[in-house]
Amino acid sequence: MRLDSQATGVLLGLFAPLIGFMVYATMYVTAIRPHLDLPFFINDLFLGTREYQAPVLSLSLVANLALFFLLDRWDLYKAMRGVILATMIYGLLIVLLLFVL
């Protein structure tokens, strides 16, 4: 698979928020609430509490912003389109979590 393809951008755009989620979770359990641990954050606060799912997902999309500008720096414009598509997929999921599910 070529690096400058929309499929590569979609894959990177779907994976980057997972890294952003782990960065946020790590910051949350070390700086904000140091008495909690990472499995508690993931299982109880994120997966177990519906009201926190959409805000945490939308916050983890900041990683896609960084990826988008990194791909822009490297002139990978087709991959940038894939990142935008992946962000829209996450956006649809967030809207579904807020209003439907």
N, C-alpha and C positions, 0 to 999 in steps of 0.2 A: 504494500500500500504506500502510495506517495505521501510525503509529508504535507504537501500543499493540496489537500483534497478535502472536500466537504465531509466525507465520512470520517477522516481523521479528526477534523474539528468537532464533529458531533461526539465522537468517543472521548476526546479530551474534555469537552464541555460537560459531558455526563459524569466524568470521573473527578474533575477538579472540585466541584462542590463537596464531594465526599472528603477530600483532603481539607477543605475549608471547614467542614463540620467537625473533623477531628481536632483541628487547630482551635476552634471555638470551644469545644468540649474540654480540651486540655487547659485552656485559659480559665474556663469557668471553674474547674475543680482545683486549680492551683491558686488563682488570684482572687476570684470572687467568693467562692465557697470552699475554702480549703479543707473543711471537715467532711466533704463528700468525696467519693472516688469515681473514676471514669465509668465502670460498669453501672453504677447507680444512675449517673447522668444519662447514659444511653438507654438503659432498660426502663427506669421508672419515670424520669423527667421527660425524655423525648418520646419513647414508644408508648409509655403508659399514660401520658397526659395529653389529651387532644388539643388543648388550648395553646400548647407550646410548640406543636409540630410545624405549623405554617411560619411563625416568626423565626424559628431556628433555621428552617430550610431557606427562607429568604435571606437571612443573614449569611448563610454559607455560600450564597451565590456571589458574594464579593470575590471569591476565588475565580469565578468566570471573568470578572472584570479585569483582574490582573492577567489572566491568560489571554484575554482579548488584546490587551495592549502589548503583551509580549509577542504575540503573533503579528501584530501590526509592526512592531520594531523589526521583525525578521522578514517582512513583506510577504507573508503567507495569507493572501487575501481570501482564497477559497476556504481555508481552514477557519478563518475568522467568521465566515458565513455559517459554518457548521457550529461554531460556539454560540452564535446568535440563535440558531435553531434549537440547540440543546437548552439554552436559557429559556426559550419560549416553552419548551416541554416542561421544564421545572416550574415555570410560571403557571401553566395550566394545572399542574399538580397542586400548586399552592392555592389557586382559586378553588379547585375541587375540595381541598381540605377545609377551606374557610366557609364555603357556602353549601356544599352538597353532602359530603361525607360526615 
